[in-house]
């Protein structure tokens, strides 16, 4: 079965499910609203061309705090000369039993972009800042890059773990597994033919490893097609498992490096 991406996927609603604000719509951080007895506040600055990316996070001290926020409030700001140009703002990030906050990979995967991941709320986000100061907010989660670094491939950190493929230059989602009604992503592999992932079953659990066969989905990055196949379970031993970029050892809701 071949599932072809429709052009309707390339719409702005895919880009901005969480707010990206211009200078006229900023929700500014005010230190006086986050006293030390109630919040652990941290921030860190990263240079991106002539701009600076500042990440600010306020994590509640659970014994003494009262909302808002209940857990974590976070800002990613793009600044120039001390002036905030754009920001992605997350009002109250819910841990939902896992990691939460904005995380920065230990090594940036691009030379022309700054990348950060937001986790929590059952809605992972990938925040991409260009050397021109642009800020794009996209579905995010564990990901890897194609060898030419043209595409970001991963699974959305949600209760469904759906496939996403992002065209880096166009800042667009070009394959949306949820819209294509693909099953959730389990693990990624690569063989002589290319990249594929093992699918989660209908209940969102990994397929039975004792089964003789597994359902997989292959990706053709040139045609942007996804192909469903069935393989012998033993075949995975001859394929290389792909490591994805995920949260590092940094604490939740903290900008401390």
GIRAZI-V977644 format. One record per residue. BURIAL is # if it has 24 or more other C-alpha atoms within 12 Angstrom, else .. D_FIRST is the distance of its C-alpha to the first C-alpha in Angstrom with 1 decimal. Layout:
# GIRAZI-V977644
burial: <BURIAL:BURIAL>
d_first: <D_FIRST:D_FIRST>
This chain:
# GIRAZI-V977644
burial: <.:.:.:#:#:.:.:.:.:.:.:.:.:#:#:#:.:#:#:#:#:.:.:.:.:#:#:#:#:.:.:.:.:#:.:.:.:#:#:#:#:#:#:.:#:#:#:#:.:.:#:#:#:#:#:#:#:#:#:#:.:.:.:.:.:.:.:.:#:.:#:#:#:#:#:#:#:#:#:#:.:.:.:#:#:#:#:#:#:#:#:#:#:#:#:.:.:.:#:#:#:#:#:#:#:.:.:.:#:#:.:.:#:#:#:#:#:#:#:#:#:#:#:#:#:#:#:#:#:#:#:.:#:#:#:#:#:#:#:#:#:#:#:#:#:#:.:.:.:.:#:#:#:#:#:#:#:#:#:#:#:#:#:#:#:#:#:#:.:.:#:#:#:#:#:#:#:#:.:.:.:#:#:#:#:#:#:#:#:#:.:.:.:.:#:#:#:#:#:#:.:.:.:.:.:.:#:.:.:.:.:.:.:#:#:#:#:#:#:#:#:.:.:#:#:#:#:.:.:.:.:.:.:.:.:#:.:.:.:.:.:#:.:#:#:#:#:.:.:.:.:#:#:#:#:.:.>
d_first: <0.0:3.8:6.5:9.8:13.1:15.6:19.2:20.5:19.6:22.5:25.2:28.2:27.5:25.1:28.0:30.8:30.0:33.1:36.2:37.0:40.6:42.7:46.4:47.3:45.2:45.8:46.3:48.8:49.6:53.2:54.5:57.1:54.5:53.3:56.5:56.4:57.3:54.1:51.5:50.6:50.0:48.7:47.8:46.9:46.8:44.6:45.5:42.8:44.5:47.4:45.9:45.9:43.3:45.0:43.3:45.4:44.7:46.8:46.2:48.3:50.9:49.9:53.5:55.0:52.4:51.6:48.8:47.8:45.7:45.0:43.4:42.7:43.1:41.8:42.2:40.8:43.1:43.2:46.9:49.2:52.9:52.8:51.2:47.9:45.6:42.3:41.1:38.3:39.9:38.8:41.3:40.8:38.0:37.4:36.7:34.6:35.4:34.2:35.3:36.5:37.9:37.3:36.8:37.3:35.7:38.4:37.4:36.1:33.0:34.0:37.4:37.1:35.7:36.7:34.1:34.6:32.5:33.4:32.5:33.3:32.7:29.1:28.5:28.5:29.4:29.5:32.7:33.0:36.4:37.0:40.2:40.9:41.1:37.9:36.2:32.6:31.2:27.4:25.2:26.2:26.1:25.8:24.6:24.7:25.1:23.4:26.1:27.1:27.4:25.6:23.0:23.5:20.6:21.1:20.6:22.7:25.7:25.3:24.9:21.1:20.7:17.9:16.6:18.6:19.0:22.3:23.7:27.2:29.1:27.8:28.0:24.7:21.6:18.8:15.9:16.5:14.4:16.5:15.9:12.1:12.5:11.3:13.4:16.6:17.2:19.3:20.2:19.4:19.6:19.8:20.0:20.6:17.1:17.3:16.7:14.4:15.2:15.4:14.4:17.1:17.1:17.6:21.3:20.8:22.0:20.9:19.3:21.9:23.0:24.6:21.5:20.7:17.0:15.2:11.8:11.4:9.7:10.7:12.3:13.3:16.5:17.5:14.8:14.0:10.3:8.4:5.8:5.4:7.8:10.9:14.2:17.8:19.7:22.4:20.3:20.9:24.6:24.0:22.1:24.0:23.7:23.8:26.7:26.4:29.2:30.5:33.8:36.7:39.8:41.3:42.4:40.7:41.8:44.0:44.3:46.7:45.8>
